[in-house]
Amino acid sequence: MRASLRYLALGLAGALGVSGTVLGGSAAVAHDDPRHGGRDAPVTAELPKVPTMTGGGGAVSSVDPLASQVGIDVLERGGTAADAAVAAAAALGVTEPYSAGIGGGGFFVHHSAETGEVRTIDGRETAPATFTEEEFLDEDGEALDFATVVSSGKSVGVPGTLATWETAAEEFGTMDLHDLLRPAERIAARGFVVDENFQEQTAQNAERFRTFPETAELFLPGGEAPEVGTVFRNPDLARTYHSIRHEGTGAFYDGPIGAAVVDASRRPATVEGTEVLAGELTLADLQAYEALLKEPTHTEYRGLDVYGMGLPSSGGITVAETLNLLEAYDERTGTGLAEVPDAQYLHRFAEATATAFADRNRWIGDVEGVPVEQLTSQEFADERACLFDPGTAQERPIPFGEPDGEYAECGAPGARQPEPAGGVSTTHLNVADRWGNVVSYTLTIEQTGGSGITVPEHGFLLNNELTDFNFTPVTEGVPDPNLPGPGKRPRSSMSPTIVLRDGEPWMSVGSPGGATIITTVAQILTGHIDRDLALVDAVAAPRLSSRNGAEEFDLGLADSEVGRQLSGLGHTLVPPPRRWIGNASAIRFLDDDRFEAAAETERGYGGSAMVVHPEP
């Protein structure tokens, strides 16, 4: 079965024009000539989504088989994990345009086989230089309507994705963007087969997309979402990729593409009789943008080293605190997480994530003085663990703690804060190469469909990332680190994670899903490490996302015996805004230079796990 799927994948590479050489062949974007992606030449028939694959030579896992195959082909031709990640991410910008693309940003976590170091790239969007803390308030000082701001130019931050790709290629790769964007350009020009996930996301956003004529023309051909099985092409995006390949990222940050981004955000074109809030981006904001190389967060868990993304993401910090709390619960109860029944495991997990979110919401943002070292310390978690009761859930919201370095048996609690608003989109991919380099990369345009604004004649959606700022302080009288500000990067929940064992790569994992990303990543880690679930089963397991408010579940958890036991412990289980929580993927490093790639079996209609040389 795996071998036959590999042959299908090779057929896809040929259709992309990259079989034999990922970099070879014409890059023309004319669409009436079948040789260059005419209407009779779609990229390929649908490639099966395979949720798990084991083998050698390198691995890729993502939400989409086209993107995974592009990454595999780069690895097969000798590219590094960073090269493959950039090429695959560019492909996701075509096939997953409502979750990612050059109109957004993200966080890139990289392990170097040569140095043994884990480094990160902060490609988060930035606010315009004109932004203030009162940016999202009306004339009466009240918060603007969240949904109104989302679908407007006011929500658009300076995109960081292209700068991230360029930095990753320069720092960790062997290829340049001219080569790495070619497969994505071909997919955009020749088209891809619409699947259930693309059709469903388009239909869910159709009403919003109709507000913006450019978006409706591109994504609603004939006025409706494209049908499953039809071919979707994006010639404007193909031309945009082509320009960037030949002119460099300057065409975006200091050139005609950037000028189009600024104009689209400041003067969004809408249907007659409809107006949306204007944005404040300037070309100077784009010219000033930098993707920043940063150190990762780190904690130890069960003898493993867990590395994640630091500020302005809350992901690495909050995952680390969650894991530290679970170890503290073991110590307090005298029973390890691996030994308790399923309901008690999820009870502990929910209490840990809710506690960690209380501290996240109070302390984390793109400001000076965030106590990262204390928030990720075992000592702080030990103090916070005094609130835990194995027999009952704590009242929500749990009060935040004081990560001040002076810890008692049970520190005095702070205020109880509600959960801030946020979106639920994004995408994630993992790549490992034959040399032991690893990438865990989460990228986004925030909400599914971002701001809803497509840049005219360029084929990509702009983010609504600035709605990740808190519009008003979460709690009156308590400093809020996540208010908007000039050039500030909004707090994120993206949690690309790399795990090492004895200094060697052991696992890469991540997920989309807004604030649920943190709980999804932590649950996959504990499911695999503590509960002895196979990697694909840890990814596929029903999820519980407790973020210091009502606790969301999916895949029937609440109606199961375990769910009923959780309710009996005082947990309030509610369905998520959409049917699924996250759409995760992961890679494990096995013995003898082998890899196990894993993706979803059901969420998002399944993900895509591939290796270069599959085992029979």
matplotlib code that plots the C-alpha trace (Angstrom):
import matplotlib.pyplot as plt

x = [0.0, 2.7, 4.8, 1.9, 1.2, 4.8, 4.3, 1.2, 3.4, 6.0, 3.2, 2.3, 5.9, 5.9, 2.6, 4.2, 7.1, 9.5, 10.1, 13.8, 14.6, 12.6, 14.2, 14.1, 11.7, 9.9, 8.4, 6.1, 2.7, 0.7, -2.6, -4.0, -1.1, -1.6, 2.2, 2.1, -1.1, -3.9, -7.4, -7.0, -3.9, -4.6, -1.8, -2.9, -5.7, -6.4, -3.6, -4.7, -4.3, -2.2, -2.2, 0.9, 4.0, 7.3, 10.6, 13.9, 15.5, 13.4, 9.8, 7.1, 3.7, 1.2, -2.5, -2.2, -0.7, 0.4, 2.4, 3.8, 4.9, 6.6, 8.6, 9.4, 10.6, 13.0, 14.4, 14.8, 16.8, 19.2, 17.5, 17.6, 14.6, 14.5, 14.5, 11.7, 9.7, 9.8, 8.8, 6.0, 4.7, 4.6, 2.5, 0.2, -0.2, -1.9, -3.9, -4.7, -5.2, -7.7, -5.1, -1.8, 0.0, 2.3, -0.3, 0.3, 3.0, 4.2, 6.8, 9.6, 11.5, 14.7, 17.1, 20.5, 22.2, 25.5, 25.5, 22.8, 21.1, 17.5, 16.8, 13.6, 12.4, 9.8, 7.8, 4.8, 3.0, 3.5, 1.1, 1.4, 3.6, 0.5, -1.2, -2.1, -3.5, -6.9, -6.9, -9.9, -12.1, -15.0, -15.6, -17.2, -14.2, -16.0, -14.4, -15.3, -17.3, -14.8, -16.3, -16.5, -12.8, -11.8, -13.3, -11.6, -8.4, -7.9, -7.1, -4.2, -0.7, 2.6, 2.9, 6.0, 5.8, 8.1, 10.7, 10.5, 11.1, 14.0, 15.6, 15.1, 16.6, 19.6, 20.3, 19.4, 19.0, 21.0, 18.5, 17.1, 13.6, 13.9, 14.1, 11.9, 8.9, 8.8, 6.6, 4.1, 4.0, 3.2, 0.5, -1.1, -0.9, -2.0, -4.5, -5.3, -8.3, -10.8, -11.3, -13.9, -12.0, -11.4, -15.0, -16.3, -14.1, -15.0, -18.8, -18.5, -16.9, -19.0, -21.1, -18.1, -16.2, -19.0, -18.3, -15.1, -15.4, -11.8, -12.2, -15.5, -14.2, -11.3, -12.8, -16.5, -16.4, -19.9, -20.9, -20.6, -17.9, -16.2, -17.5, -15.4, -13.5, -13.3, -10.0, -9.1, -6.5, -5.0, -3.1, -2.7, -0.9, 1.3, 2.3, 3.0, 5.3, 6.9, 7.7, 9.1, 11.3, 12.8, 12.8, 13.3, 11.4, 12.0, 9.1, 6.9, 8.5, 9.6, 8.0, 4.8, 3.4, 3.9, 2.2, -0.8, -0.9, -0.9, -3.6, -5.8, -5.6, -6.1, -8.8, -10.6, -12.8, -16.3, -19.6, -21.8, -23.5, -21.0, -18.1, -15.5, -13.0, -9.8, -6.4, -3.3, -0.5, 2.1, 4.9, 7.3, 5.8, 6.6, 10.1, 10.8, 9.7, 12.2, 11.9, 13.8, 16.1, 15.5, 16.3, 13.5, 11.7, 12.9, 11.7, 12.5, 9.7, 10.2, 13.9, 13.2, 14.1, 11.0, 11.7, 9.1, 8.5, 9.1, 7.7, 5.5, 4.0, 2.5, 2.7, 6.2, 5.8, 2.3, 3.1, 6.1, 4.1, 1.4, 4.1, 5.7, 2.3, 1.6, 4.9, 4.1, 0.7, 2.5, 4.6, 1.7, -0.5, 2.2, 0.8, 2.3, 0.2, 0.9, -0.7, -4.1, -7.4, -8.3, -10.7, -8.2, -5.5, -7.8, -8.8, -5.2, -4.5, -7.5, -6.5, -2.9, -3.8, -6.4, -3.9, -1.2, -3.7, -4.5, -0.8, -0.5, -3.4, -1.9, 1.8, 2.5, 2.7, 5.1, 6.4, 9.5, 9.9, 7.8, 9.1, 9.7, 12.3, 10.0, 6.9, 8.7, 10.4, 9.5, 9.5, 6.7, 4.7, 5.2, 3.7, 0.8, 0.1, -1.1, -4.5, -5.0, -7.6, -7.7, -11.4, -12.9, -12.3, -11.3, -13.7, -13.2, -11.6, -8.6, -6.7, -3.3, -0.1, 2.9, 6.1, 8.4, 11.1, 10.0, 7.8, 6.0, 4.0, 1.0, 1.4, -1.3, -3.5, -4.1, -7.3, -9.6, -9.6, -11.9, -10.5, -9.8, -11.3, -9.4, -9.6, -9.3, -7.4, -3.7, -1.8, 1.3, 4.0, 6.9, 10.0, 13.0, 15.9, 18.4, 21.0, 18.9, 17.8, 14.3, 11.7, 8.4, 6.6, 3.2, 2.0, -1.2, -3.4, -5.4, -9.1, -10.1, -10.0, -8.1, -9.5, -11.4, -9.5, -7.7, -4.9, -6.1, -4.2, -2.0, -4.2, -3.6, -5.6, -4.5, -4.3, -6.5, -3.7, -4.2, -7.4, -5.1, -4.5, -6.8, -9.1, -9.4, -7.6, -8.8, -9.2, -9.7, -6.7, -4.5, -1.7, -2.5, 0.6, -1.4, -2.9, -2.1, 0.8, 3.1, 5.1, 4.0, 3.5, 0.2, 0.4, 0.0, -0.8, 1.1, 3.2, 5.6, 7.6, 10.7, 11.6, 15.2, 16.3, 19.9, 20.6, 19.2, 15.9, 13.1, 9.9, 8.4, 4.7, 2.3, -1.2, -3.5, -6.5, -6.1, -5.7, -6.6, -3.1, -1.5, -3.8, -3.6, 0.2, 0.4, -2.2, -0.4, 2.9, 1.3, -0.7, 2.4, 4.9, 2.7, -0.3, 1.7, -0.4, 1.1, 2.0, -0.9, -3.3, -2.0, -2.8, -6.2, -7.4, -10.5, -9.3, -10.1, -9.2, -9.5, -8.4, -9.6, -13.2, -15.7, -13.9, -14.2, -14.2, -14.4, -15.0, -17.7, -15.6, -18.4, -20.8, -18.4, -18.0, -14.8, -16.7, -19.4, -16.7, -15.2, -18.6, -18.9, -15.6, -17.1, -15.8, -18.2, -17.8, -19.0, -18.6, -16.1, -17.2, -16.3, -16.6, -12.9, -10.2, -7.0, -5.6, -2.2, 0.8, 4.0, 7.2, 9.0, 12.7, 13.1, 16.2, 18.4, 17.8, 14.1, 11.1, 7.5, 5.3, 1.8, -1.2, -4.9, -7.2, -10.5, -10.0, -9.9, -10.9, -7.5, -3.9, -0.8, 2.2, 5.0, 8.6, 11.2, 11.7, 8.5, 8.8, 6.7]
y = [0.0, 2.5, 1.7, 2.2, 5.6, 6.5, 5.9, 8.1, 10.8, 10.5, 10.9, 14.2, 15.4, 14.8, 16.7, 19.6, 19.6, 18.7, 15.0, 14.5, 17.9, 20.0, 23.1, 22.3, 23.1, 26.2, 28.5, 30.3, 31.2, 31.4, 29.6, 29.0, 26.7, 23.2, 22.8, 25.7, 24.8, 25.4, 24.6, 21.0, 20.4, 20.4, 19.6, 16.1, 13.8, 13.8, 12.4, 10.2, 11.7, 9.2, 9.8, 7.8, 6.6, 5.2, 5.0, 6.7, 9.6, 12.3, 13.1, 15.7, 15.9, 18.6, 19.1, 18.8, 16.1, 18.5, 20.5, 17.4, 16.1, 19.3, 19.1, 15.4, 16.2, 18.9, 16.5, 13.8, 16.2, 17.0, 20.0, 20.5, 20.5, 24.3, 24.2, 21.7, 23.6, 26.8, 25.1, 23.2, 26.4, 28.2, 25.4, 25.7, 29.3, 28.0, 25.0, 26.4, 30.1, 30.7, 29.5, 30.7, 32.6, 35.6, 37.9, 36.5, 35.5, 32.7, 31.0, 28.8, 26.5, 24.8, 22.2, 22.1, 18.7, 20.4, 22.5, 20.8, 24.2, 25.0, 28.4, 30.2, 32.8, 35.3, 36.1, 37.6, 40.5, 43.9, 46.8, 50.1, 52.7, 54.8, 52.3, 53.2, 51.3, 52.9, 51.7, 49.4, 51.7, 53.7, 57.4, 56.4, 54.3, 51.0, 48.1, 47.9, 44.9, 42.1, 40.7, 44.1, 44.7, 41.2, 41.9, 45.2, 46.9, 47.9, 44.2, 43.9, 43.8, 43.9, 40.3, 38.4, 35.2, 36.1, 37.5, 34.3, 32.2, 34.3, 34.2, 30.4, 29.8, 32.0, 30.8, 27.1, 26.2, 25.5, 26.8, 30.3, 31.5, 31.6, 27.8, 27.1, 29.0, 27.4, 24.4, 26.6, 28.9, 25.9, 24.6, 28.1, 28.3, 24.7, 24.3, 21.7, 19.5, 21.0, 18.7, 18.7, 21.0, 23.7, 23.6, 23.7, 26.6, 28.5, 28.0, 29.0, 32.3, 32.9, 35.6, 37.5, 37.1, 38.6, 41.9, 42.2, 41.9, 40.8, 38.0, 36.9, 36.9, 34.6, 32.3, 32.2, 31.5, 31.7, 33.2, 30.0, 27.9, 25.6, 22.0, 19.1, 17.5, 20.6, 22.3, 25.6, 27.9, 31.1, 32.8, 36.0, 34.3, 32.4, 35.7, 37.1, 34.1, 34.5, 38.2, 37.4, 34.6, 36.9, 40.3, 39.1, 39.9, 43.6, 43.5, 42.8, 44.9, 47.9, 47.5, 47.1, 44.1, 46.0, 49.1, 46.9, 45.5, 49.0, 50.2, 47.1, 47.6, 51.3, 51.5, 48.1, 47.7, 46.6, 46.0, 49.0, 50.2, 48.5, 50.1, 48.5, 50.1, 51.4, 50.2, 52.3, 50.4, 52.4, 51.3, 52.6, 50.0, 47.2, 48.6, 48.5, 44.9, 42.3, 38.5, 38.1, 35.2, 34.3, 31.7, 29.1, 28.4, 25.3, 22.9, 19.3, 16.8, 13.1, 13.4, 15.0, 18.6, 20.4, 23.5, 25.9, 29.4, 32.4, 35.9, 37.2, 33.7, 32.4, 28.9, 27.7, 29.3, 27.9, 24.4, 24.4, 25.5, 22.9, 20.1, 21.4, 21.4, 17.8, 16.8, 18.8, 17.0, 13.7, 14.8, 16.0, 12.9, 10.3, 8.8, 9.4, 10.5, 7.2, 5.3, 7.0, 6.2, 8.2, 10.5, 11.4, 11.9, 14.4, 16.0, 16.7, 17.9, 20.3, 21.7, 22.2, 24.0, 26.2, 27.2, 27.9, 30.0, 32.1, 33.0, 33.4, 35.9, 38.0, 38.0, 37.3, 39.9, 41.8, 44.0, 44.3, 42.4, 39.3, 36.8, 33.9, 32.2, 32.1, 31.1, 28.1, 27.1, 24.0, 26.0, 28.3, 25.3, 23.6, 26.6, 26.8, 23.1, 23.7, 24.6, 21.1, 18.7, 15.3, 15.0, 18.2, 20.9, 24.3, 27.2, 28.9, 31.3, 30.3, 33.3, 34.0, 33.5, 35.6, 34.4, 36.5, 33.9, 33.7, 30.7, 29.3, 26.1, 28.0, 31.5, 34.2, 34.1, 37.1, 38.2, 35.9, 37.0, 35.9, 34.4, 36.9, 36.6, 35.0, 33.1, 29.4, 29.0, 28.6, 25.7, 23.7, 21.5, 19.4, 18.4, 16.2, 15.6, 12.7, 14.6, 15.2, 18.8, 19.5, 22.2, 22.7, 25.6, 27.2, 29.9, 31.8, 34.6, 34.4, 33.7, 31.3, 33.6, 36.3, 39.8, 38.6, 41.2, 39.8, 42.0, 42.9, 41.2, 39.4, 36.5, 36.3, 37.2, 39.6, 38.7, 39.9, 39.3, 42.6, 41.3, 39.1, 42.1, 42.7, 45.5, 46.6, 45.5, 42.0, 43.1, 46.7, 47.8, 45.0, 45.7, 44.1, 43.1, 42.5, 45.9, 47.3, 49.6, 51.0, 48.3, 45.8, 42.1, 40.7, 37.8, 34.4, 30.9, 29.2, 26.4, 24.8, 22.3, 20.3, 17.6, 16.3, 13.2, 13.2, 16.1, 14.3, 14.9, 12.9, 14.6, 17.6, 18.6, 21.5, 22.4, 25.2, 26.2, 29.6, 29.4, 25.6, 25.1, 25.1, 22.5, 20.4, 20.3, 19.6, 16.8, 15.1, 15.3, 13.7, 11.2, 9.9, 10.2, 9.4, 7.4, 5.3, 6.1, 5.5, 8.9, 8.8, 7.8, 10.7, 13.1, 11.5, 11.2, 13.2, 16.5, 18.5, 22.2, 23.9, 27.5, 28.9, 29.1, 26.6, 23.5, 22.5, 18.9, 17.1, 13.7, 12.7, 13.0, 14.6, 11.7, 9.0, 7.4, 9.4, 12.6, 11.8, 11.2, 14.5, 16.2, 14.5, 16.1, 19.5, 20.1, 22.0, 20.5, 22.4, 21.8, 24.0, 26.7, 24.3, 20.6, 19.9, 21.2, 21.7, 19.8, 18.6, 16.8, 15.4, 13.5, 11.0, 10.0, 6.2, 4.1, 3.4, 6.8, 6.1, 8.4, 8.1, 10.9, 11.3, 13.5, 13.6, 10.7, 12.7, 16.3, 18.5, 15.4, 14.0, 15.1, 14.0, 12.1, 11.2, 9.9, 9.9, 6.1, 4.4, 1.0, -1.8]
z = [0.0, 1.0, -2.1, -4.4, -2.8, -3.4, -7.1, -7.0, -5.4, -8.1, -10.6, -8.8, -9.0, -12.7, -13.1, -11.2, -13.6, -10.9, -11.4, -12.0, -10.8, -8.5, -9.9, -13.6, -16.4, -17.7, -15.1, -17.6, -16.2, -19.5, -19.0, -22.5, -23.4, -21.9, -21.6, -19.1, -17.1, -19.6, -18.6, -19.9, -17.7, -14.0, -11.7, -11.0, -10.1, -6.4, -4.4, -1.4, 2.0, 4.0, 7.8, 8.7, 6.8, 8.0, 6.2, 5.5, 3.6, 5.3, 6.1, 5.7, 7.4, 6.8, 6.1, 2.3, 0.0, -2.7, -0.1, 1.5, -1.9, -2.8, 0.4, -0.2, -3.7, -2.3, 0.2, -2.5, -4.6, -1.7, -0.1, 3.7, 6.0, 5.8, 2.0, 2.0, 4.6, 2.6, -0.6, 1.1, 2.8, -0.5, -1.9, 1.1, 0.2, -3.0, -1.7, 1.8, 1.0, 3.8, 6.4, 5.1, 2.4, 1.7, 3.2, 6.7, 9.1, 11.3, 13.5, 12.3, 14.7, 13.4, 14.8, 13.2, 12.9, 12.6, 15.7, 17.8, 18.3, 18.2, 16.7, 15.8, 13.3, 14.4, 11.3, 13.2, 11.6, 13.0, 13.6, 11.7, 13.3, 13.9, 16.2, 19.8, 22.8, 21.9, 18.4, 18.7, 20.8, 19.6, 20.4, 23.7, 24.7, 24.1, 22.2, 18.5, 17.3, 16.8, 13.6, 12.1, 12.7, 11.4, 7.9, 7.4, 6.5, 10.1, 11.1, 8.6, 9.9, 8.0, 6.5, 7.7, 5.7, 2.8, 5.2, 7.1, 4.0, 2.9, 6.4, 6.7, 3.2, 4.0, 7.5, 7.3, 3.6, 0.5, -2.1, -2.8, -3.2, -6.9, -6.8, -3.8, -5.0, -8.5, -7.5, -5.8, -8.9, -11.0, -8.8, -8.8, -12.6, -13.5, -10.7, -8.0, -7.4, -4.9, -1.9, 0.8, 3.2, 0.5, -0.6, 2.9, 4.0, 0.9, 1.5, 5.2, 4.1, 1.0, 2.5, 3.9, 0.6, -1.4, 0.4, -1.5, -5.3, -5.9, -3.3, -4.7, -8.3, -7.3, -4.7, -5.7, -9.5, -10.8, -7.5, -5.4, -3.8, -6.3, -6.2, -4.9, -7.8, -9.9, -10.6, -9.0, -10.5, -9.3, -12.2, -10.3, -7.5, -10.0, -11.5, -8.0, -7.1, -10.5, -9.7, -6.3, -7.7, -10.3, -8.4, -4.8, -1.7, -2.4, -4.8, -1.8, 1.0, -1.1, -4.5, -6.5, -4.6, -1.3, -2.8, -3.7, -0.2, 1.3, -1.1, -0.5, 3.3, 3.4, 0.7, 0.7, -2.4, -1.4, -3.1, -3.6, -0.5, 1.8, 3.7, 6.0, 8.3, 6.6, 7.5, 8.4, 6.8, 4.9, 2.6, 5.3, 7.6, 5.1, 4.5, 8.2, 8.6, 9.8, 10.5, 13.7, 14.7, 18.4, 21.0, 21.7, 24.9, 26.7, 29.4, 30.4, 30.5, 31.3, 30.5, 27.1, 26.0, 24.7, 22.6, 21.4, 20.1, 22.4, 22.4, 20.9, 20.9, 24.1, 22.7, 23.8, 27.2, 27.9, 26.6, 28.9, 32.0, 31.2, 31.1, 34.3, 36.1, 35.1, 36.6, 39.7, 39.9, 39.8, 42.7, 44.8, 44.2, 44.2, 41.0, 37.6, 34.6, 32.9, 35.7, 36.1, 34.3, 31.1, 32.9, 35.6, 32.9, 31.1, 34.4, 35.2, 31.7, 31.8, 35.1, 33.9, 30.7, 32.4, 35.0, 32.4, 30.4, 33.4, 33.6, 29.8, 29.7, 32.4, 31.6, 28.0, 25.1, 23.0, 25.8, 27.9, 31.1, 30.4, 33.0, 30.5, 32.6, 35.7, 33.7, 32.3, 35.5, 37.5, 40.7, 39.5, 38.4, 41.7, 43.5, 41.1, 41.5, 45.0, 43.5, 42.0, 43.4, 41.9, 42.9, 41.5, 38.8, 39.9, 39.5, 36.2, 35.5, 37.7, 39.1, 37.7, 39.7, 40.4, 38.6, 40.7, 41.6, 45.3, 45.7, 48.7, 49.2, 47.8, 46.5, 46.9, 43.7, 41.5, 39.8, 37.8, 34.1, 31.3, 28.1, 25.4, 21.9, 19.0, 15.7, 14.9, 11.7, 10.7, 9.3, 10.3, 8.7, 9.9, 8.0, 8.8, 6.4, 6.1, 8.1, 11.2, 10.5, 11.6, 11.1, 12.9, 11.2, 11.9, 9.6, 9.4, 8.1, 11.4, 10.8, 8.1, 5.1, 7.1, 6.6, 3.5, 1.4, -1.6, -3.0, -6.6, -9.4, -6.9, -5.8, -2.0, 1.0, 3.7, 7.3, 10.1, 12.6, 14.5, 16.0, 18.1, 20.2, 23.1, 22.2, 25.9, 29.0, 30.0, 33.7, 34.8, 37.0, 35.8, 33.3, 29.9, 27.9, 24.7, 23.9, 20.5, 19.9, 17.2, 15.4, 18.0, 17.3, 18.6, 21.0, 19.3, 20.4, 17.6, 19.2, 16.7, 18.9, 18.5, 21.1, 21.6, 23.5, 24.6, 22.3, 19.2, 17.4, 18.7, 17.6, 15.8, 16.3, 15.8, 14.8, 13.6, 15.8, 17.4, 21.2, 21.0, 19.3, 22.8, 24.2, 21.0, 21.0, 24.8, 24.5, 21.6, 23.6, 26.7, 24.7, 23.0, 25.9, 28.9, 27.6, 25.2, 22.2, 18.7, 17.1, 14.7, 17.5, 19.7, 16.8, 16.1, 19.7, 20.8, 22.2, 25.3, 25.2, 28.6, 28.4, 31.7, 30.6, 29.2, 28.0, 24.4, 23.1, 19.8, 18.2, 20.7, 23.9, 26.0, 25.2, 26.1, 29.5, 30.0, 29.2, 31.7, 34.3, 33.5, 33.9, 37.2, 38.3, 37.5, 34.0, 31.7, 28.2, 25.2, 21.5, 19.6, 17.2, 14.4, 14.6, 15.1, 17.3, 15.3, 12.4, 13.7, 12.3, 13.7, 12.9, 15.1, 14.7, 14.9, 15.1, 12.1, 10.4, 10.0, 10.4, 11.3, 9.8, 11.2, 10.3, 11.1, 10.2, 10.4, 11.2, 8.1, 6.1, 6.9, 6.6, 4.7, 6.0, 3.7, 3.8, 1.0, 1.0, 2.4, 4.0, 2.3]

ax = plt.figure().add_subplot(projection="3d")
ax.plot(x, y, z, "-o")
ax.set_aspect("equal")
plt.show()
